[in-house]
Amino acid sequence: MKKRIFSLLAALLLSVSLFAALALNAAADSERQLPLVCDAYGLLTEEEDEALNQSAETYSAMYECDIIVVVVSDTEGYNVEDYTEAVYQQFDYGWGEEKSGVILLLSMEERDYDLAAYGYGNVAFTDYGKAWLMDDVLPFLGDDDWYGGFNKYIDLCADYLRQAREGNPVDYYGKDDPWDEPVRRQGFYVTAPMVLMSLIIGLIPAGITVLVMRGKMKSARLQTRADSYLDSELQLTERSDRFLNKTTTRVRRSDDSGSRSGGGHGTSVRSSGFSHHSGKF
Amino acid sequence: MADRITNYQCPACTGPLHFDPTSGKLVCEYCGSSYEVSEIEALYAEKDEAAAAAQAARAEESAPEGSPWSEAEAAGLKVYNCPSCGAELICDSTTAASSCPYCGNPAIVPGELSGALRPDWVIPFKLTKEQAIQALKNHYRKKPLLPRLFSSQNHLEEIKGVYAPFWLCDGEAAGTAVFSAEKVRRWTEGKYDVTETSHYECVRSGSLRFSRIPVDSSTKMPDEHMDAIEPFDYSELKPFSTAYLPGYMADKYDVDAQTAEERARKRAEQSTVSAMEATVTGFSGVRTKSTDLEYRRTGLHYALLPVWLLSTRWNDRVYLFSVNGQTGRLVGDLPISKGRLCAWLFGIWGVVAVAALLLQAAHIF
């Protein structure tokens, strides 16, 4: 019953234009307006909802960073990332002064998801970390195993936050294959690829310097041109540029819409203060 | 039979005169008198002619039907008497001016620089021997790969000021060059990067005139050295006079004009193609497809140009350096210390590699 009330409340609040509720936002201070797991679409049973909320509350308090799940029917025509930001801000999610949190929003009609982080969430949930997390969660969502998916999500968030609090946020630390297990930051360490890379990096300036030095030792060379002895300007009697043909090549751009953003590390934070990872489930 | 060679004597004390590059005058080492080149020229004009005539007459006697520079003669040696001490001087047949190894007096071989062999121009030495040696010392500086012992252990084996014979070739290169050129445009179409390359054929016909391209005309002088000490400042070209020669060596040419002109032609054509290529503008890539050029001689001059030759010996190898006697430009290949080369290579490699490794290990990049 409690679940139904929450769902109704959530549906009501979300259907109101989110961008016109600034006053509401200002009025609400530390009091959370919605539960951390807010299923406005009715995917979860009451027991599931309670269990998830309980673990989310526990971990959020433990790591001082809200772990949030919001399920809505649609995004009212807004881009899923903008909508997530609006939900986060309008319903005053976020822990402490920093308003730290991580939010998974599902829009059921388009089957869009967005994983966004704010405040300390941006430290714990790097771009690579977000992609990695969703890789573990998406199989559950794809099978419509909502409880399994959200449970996995909350557990992983807790794990990520623990590692971040220990100073080693989950991130891409230069392993050869970004699809491999992410390397957890372990402070100072040396790997074979690093040594190989260093040797290659070192050889370039060393080789160039020595070649330049060697070049300075040889100065006797035959001249191939006579530019110093010109007696006139070039007198052109014919000058024609004839078009022959045109060739066109088309190369497919590297796909940047993949679910993982391997390669770099760190978190790409928007000017709004949020970082996102979104896609379809 | 030994021929007699002449030298310029001081009109005041009859001591031998030397050309002094600093003042541009002929100077007597003994009494200190100095004379303008033109004064001595006038004084010796008659004497020179008489000596040359005598030399020519003797040459005809010994080779009555051959040309003055038959092959046999070019390969042979000539024997002269020093006018000062009477010693017998053995020179090779291309030597036109030298100095006596016994008394050090400058000597000019008559006949070698007269008639058809008389150069049109000469650029007198401007750089003294000391300046040439200094130029070599400067050349050793800032050469990290030079063996440390090279500059300290080696000593100058020989240093000589030589008036090197050059052909100065005037000519015109004319013809057509065909270039293939490209214009590239890039844009994106949906998920594709599109590159469109337009190909053009650019034809340029025209001509370019050259004046006095110098070509080393002595086989004794290495071409790479004579090319690399270019350019000479032609504004200081003087009508030839043997009065500039005392105190220096001088050679006469032994590379004929046609062979020399072949080198001038190649250089002129290369420059012409480059000048034509420079007019193919507005393209992102230009390549020479074909050239059809003709070189036409418009003039040919024979000149003696001043060169200091310095040779040093180190580890049983002779290192030759040439210094432009007018501009001071020095060329010459230096030995490379393998140890130093390896030290620099591995030193820089090691330092950069360790730095890169530390930065990677600390996750700075």
Chai-1 contact restraints between the chains, C-beta under 6 A:
chainA,res_idxA,chainB,res_idxB,connection_type,confidence,min_distance_angstrom,max_distance_angstrom,comment,restraint_id
A,F188,B,A361,contact,1.0,0.0,6.0,A-B,restraint_1
A,F188,B,A362,contact,1.0,0.0,6.0,A-B,restraint_2
A,V190,B,A361,contact,1.0,0.0,6.0,A-B,restraint_3
A,M194,B,Q360,contact,1.0,0.0,6.0,A-B,restraint_4
A,S198,B,A353,contact,1.0,0.0,6.0,A-B,restraint_5
A,S198,B,A356,contact,1.0,0.0,6.0,A-B,restraint_6
A,S198,B,L357,contact,1.0,0.0,6.0,A-B,restraint_7
A,L199,B,A353,contact,1.0,0.0,6.0,A-B,restraint_8
A,I201,B,A356,contact,1.0,0.0,6.0,A-B,restraint_9
A,G202,B,W349,contact,1.0,0.0,6.0,A-B,restraint_10
A,G202,B,V352,contact,1.0,0.0,6.0,A-B,restraint_11
A,G202,B,A353,contact,1.0,0.0,6.0,A-B,restraint_12
A,L203,B,W349,contact,1.0,0.0,6.0,A-B,restraint_13
A,P205,B,I348,contact,1.0,0.0,6.0,A-B,restraint_14
A,P205,B,V352,contact,1.0,0.0,6.0,A-B,restraint_15
A,A206,B,L345,contact,1.0,0.0,6.0,A-B,restraint_16
A,A206,B,I348,contact,1.0,0.0,6.0,A-B,restraint_17
A,A206,B,W349,contact,1.0,0.0,6.0,A-B,restraint_18
A,T209,B,I348,contact,1.0,0.0,6.0,A-B,restraint_19
A,V210,B,W344,contact,1.0,0.0,6.0,A-B,restraint_20
A,V210,B,L345,contact,1.0,0.0,6.0,A-B,restraint_21
A,M213,B,P144,contact,1.0,0.0,6.0,A-B,restraint_22
A,M213,B,L145,contact,1.0,0.0,6.0,A-B,restraint_23
A,M217,B,L145,contact,1.0,0.0,6.0,A-B,restraint_24
A,M217,B,L334,contact,1.0,0.0,6.0,A-B,restraint_25
A,M217,B,I336,contact,1.0,0.0,6.0,A-B,restraint_26
A,K218,B,D333,contact,1.0,0.0,6.0,A-B,restraint_27
A,S219,B,V331,contact,1.0,0.0,6.0,A-B,restraint_28
A,A220,B,E224,contact,1.0,0.0,6.0,A-B,restraint_29
A,A220,B,H225,contact,1.0,0.0,6.0,A-B,restraint_30
A,A220,B,A228,contact,1.0,0.0,6.0,A-B,restraint_31
A,A220,B,V331,contact,1.0,0.0,6.0,A-B,restraint_32
A,A220,B,D333,contact,1.0,0.0,6.0,A-B,restraint_33
A,R221,B,E224,contact,1.0,0.0,6.0,A-B,restraint_34
A,R221,B,A228,contact,1.0,0.0,6.0,A-B,restraint_35
A,L222,B,E224,contact,1.0,0.0,6.0,A-B,restraint_36
A,L222,B,D227,contact,1.0,0.0,6.0,A-B,restraint_37
A,Q223,B,D227,contact,1.0,0.0,6.0,A-B,restraint_38
A,T224,B,Q270,contact,1.0,0.0,6.0,A-B,restraint_39
A,R225,B,R267,contact,1.0,0.0,6.0,A-B,restraint_40
A,R225,B,Q270,contact,1.0,0.0,6.0,A-B,restraint_41
A,R225,B,S271,contact,1.0,0.0,6.0,A-B,restraint_42
A,A226,B,F210,contact,1.0,0.0,6.0,A-B,restraint_43
A,A226,B,I213,contact,1.0,0.0,6.0,A-B,restraint_44
A,A226,B,R267,contact,1.0,0.0,6.0,A-B,restraint_45
A,A226,B,A268,contact,1.0,0.0,6.0,A-B,restraint_46
A,A226,B,S271,contact,1.0,0.0,6.0,A-B,restraint_47
A,D227,B,S271,contact,1.0,0.0,6.0,A-B,restraint_48
A,S228,B,P231,contact,1.0,0.0,6.0,A-B,restraint_49
A,Y229,B,F210,contact,1.0,0.0,6.0,A-B,restraint_50
A,Y229,B,S211,contact,1.0,0.0,6.0,A-B,restraint_51
A,Y229,B,R212,contact,1.0,0.0,6.0,A-B,restraint_52
A,Y229,B,I213,contact,1.0,0.0,6.0,A-B,restraint_53
A,D231,B,R209,contact,1.0,0.0,6.0,A-B,restraint_54
A,D231,B,F210,contact,1.0,0.0,6.0,A-B,restraint_55
A,D231,B,S211,contact,1.0,0.0,6.0,A-B,restraint_56
A,S232,B,R209,contact,1.0,0.0,6.0,A-B,restraint_57
A,L234,B,G206,contact,1.0,0.0,6.0,A-B,restraint_58
A,L234,B,L208,contact,1.0,0.0,6.0,A-B,restraint_59
A,L234,B,A275,contact,1.0,0.0,6.0,A-B,restraint_60
A,Q235,B,G206,contact,1.0,0.0,6.0,A-B,restraint_61
A,Q235,B,S207,contact,1.0,0.0,6.0,A-B,restraint_62
A,L236,B,G206,contact,1.0,0.0,6.0,A-B,restraint_63
A,T237,B,S205,contact,1.0,0.0,6.0,A-B,restraint_64
A,T237,B,G206,contact,1.0,0.0,6.0,A-B,restraint_65
A,E238,B,V203,contact,1.0,0.0,6.0,A-B,restraint_66
A,E238,B,S205,contact,1.0,0.0,6.0,A-B,restraint_67
A,R239,B,R204,contact,1.0,0.0,6.0,A-B,restraint_68
A,S240,B,V203,contact,1.0,0.0,6.0,A-B,restraint_69
A,D241,B,Y200,contact,1.0,0.0,6.0,A-B,restraint_70
A,D241,B,C202,contact,1.0,0.0,6.0,A-B,restraint_71
A,R242,B,E201,contact,1.0,0.0,6.0,A-B,restraint_72
A,F243,B,Y200,contact,1.0,0.0,6.0,A-B,restraint_73
A,L244,B,H199,contact,1.0,0.0,6.0,A-B,restraint_74
A,L244,B,E201,contact,1.0,0.0,6.0,A-B,restraint_75
A,N245,B,H199,contact,1.0,0.0,6.0,A-B,restraint_76
A,K246,B,S198,contact,1.0,0.0,6.0,A-B,restraint_77
A,T247,B,T197,contact,1.0,0.0,6.0,A-B,restraint_78
A,T248,B,E196,contact,1.0,0.0,6.0,A-B,restraint_79
A,T249,B,T195,contact,1.0,0.0,6.0,A-B,restraint_80
A,R250,B,Y192,contact,1.0,0.0,6.0,A-B,restraint_81
A,R250,B,V194,contact,1.0,0.0,6.0,A-B,restraint_82
A,V251,B,D193,contact,1.0,0.0,6.0,A-B,restraint_83
A,R252,B,K191,contact,1.0,0.0,6.0,A-B,restraint_84
A,R252,B,Y192,contact,1.0,0.0,6.0,A-B,restraint_85
A,R253,B,K191,contact,1.0,0.0,6.0,A-B,restraint_86
A,R253,B,D193,contact,1.0,0.0,6.0,A-B,restraint_87
